[in-house]
Amino acid sequence: MLNPYEIIEKFYSCETDIYRILMAHSELVRNRALDIACKKPELGADKSFLSEAAMLHDIGIFLCNAPKIKCFGTHHYVEHGFLGAEILRSLGLEKHALVCERHTGTGITKQDIVKQNLNIPPHDMLPVSIEEQIICYADKFFSKSRPEPNSVEKIKNDLARFGNERVKRFEEWQERFESF
């Protein structure tokens, strides 16, 4: 079994604030994702992969400039998913890389990339697999800069700034993952 902690420690020093921030966030996302998978077995999510990928979904943040969360890289934060995917691909972890690439917001379309002139190769990066969708959904509840979970209302308001299709996608996931 893959050990995500060993992979993270190749890029982050355990003694740093960014390591602690990343680990706290990733563990919250992993726990919520696994909770969904356990409560919704009919989804058929691979819990082992879900756990690994949730821990690795933000591995690229150190390359970005986000001082609030102790990241002092040179890239825009919106690039962290794509950059993390490149890291994981270099390690032969294609399936995990797709989670990194597709988890930002509720996914990023090729049109978004072109329209916003993002420094990301223009292609659709929308969550496809059930594991990608669960991790993307779970991620919306946890900020790296605040310890308390985001409310559904806050999540929807944040997503609405980028278009109603993102809110709709989140609501569809909420219905699918939270209706018990």
N, C-alpha and C positions, 0 to 999 in steps of 0.2 A: 504494500500500500504506500502511496505517495505521502510524504511528510511535508505539508505546506510550511510548517515552521522552519524547517531546514532551508527551504527555498527562500523564504522571506529574509532569513538571516544572512543569505549571500549578498543582499542588497541593503540591509538595514542593520545598524549596530544596536544591540539590545539595550545599550545604556542611553539611547537618545529619546528625546520627547516624541519625535515623529514615529519611532518604533512603537512606543506605548500607545500613541493615538491610533495608529494603524491597527494594532492588535486589538485594542478595546472595540473599535468600530467593527472590524472583521468578525470578531467573536459574537457581537450582538446580531449582525446580519446572518451569520451561520446559524445561531440558535433560533432565530425567527424562521429562517428557511427550513430548518429541520423540524421545527414545530408544525409548520404547514404540511410538510411531507408526511409526518406521522399522523396528523389529523385527517389528511386527505389521501389515503393509500391508493384510492382509485386513480389518482393522477399518474401513478407508476414512476415517480421520481426516484432516481438512483441516489440514495441517501449518502453513500460513501463519496460519490463524485460531488454531490451537493455540498457536503462539508468541506472538501478540498477546494472547490472552486469559489465558495463563499469566502474562504480565508485568503484566497489569492486575487480576488476581483479588483482590488485597488493597489496592486503591487507597483504600479507605475507612478504613484503620486509624488515620489521623491524627485522625479524629473521635472516637476511643475513648480511654478512660482505661486505659492499659496501660504504666505507668512503666518496667517492665523492658525494654521495647523503645522507650522514648523517645516514647511516645504520651501526650499530655496533654489529650485531648479530654474531653467530658462524657458520652459514651455508653458502655454496657457493651460489652465486646469482642465478645460474641456478635452484636452488631448490625452489625459491620463489613462483612459481606457484603451485607446489605440496603442499608446506607448507600453502599457502593461502587457498587451497582447503580443507585441514584438518580443518582449522579454521572455514570455512563456513559450512562444514559438521557437525561440533560440534554444530552449531546453527540451524541445520535442513534445510540448504539451498543447497540441492544437485545440483539443476540446475545451481545455481550461482557458486558452487564449480567446476563444470565441465569447466566453462569458465576460472577460475583461472588455473586449471590444464592444459588446452589445449592451452593457448595463447602464450606460450614462443616460440620465433622464429616464425615459421609458424606451430608449433607443434613439438613434439618430438616422435620418434618411439621407440618401444621396442628395436630394433636393436641399435639405437643411445645410449640408456641408458646403454646397455650391453657393446657395443664397447668402449664407453668413460668412462666406470666404474663410472657412475654418482650415487650419493647417493639418488636415487629415485627408488621406487618399479618398476621393469621392466614390463611395459605394454604400449601400444600405447596411446599417449596423443596428438592426432591430432584433430583439430576443426571439429566437425561434424555438429551441427545445424547451421542454417543461422546466428543466433545471435553470436555464437562462432566464426564463420568465419569473420563476420563484425568487431567484437571487436579485434580479432587478427590482422586483416588487418589495422584497424585504429591505433592500438597501435604502429605499425612500424614507423609511421610518427612523433612520439613524444618521445624524449629522456627526461629522468628526470634531466639530467645534463646540458641541453642547452635549451634556450627558443625558438629558431627558429625551424620550422618543418624540418624534414629530407627530402632530395630530393629523388625521386624515384631511381636515380642512386646510392646514398649512401646506401639506403635500400638494393638494389640488391647486391651491393658490400659486405655489411655486411653479408647478407644471404649466399652469394657464398662461404664464408669461411667454411661453414658447409655442402656444397654440392649443386649441381645444382637442385635437386628436390625441395629444399626450394625456390629457385628463381622461378622455374616453378610454384609452388603453388601460390606464391605472384603475379606473372604475370596473372595467371588465375583469381585470385580475382580482380586484377586491371581491367581486361577486364570486369568482371561481375559487379563490383561496380562503376566503373567510366565512363562507356560508357553511355552517356545520349542522 
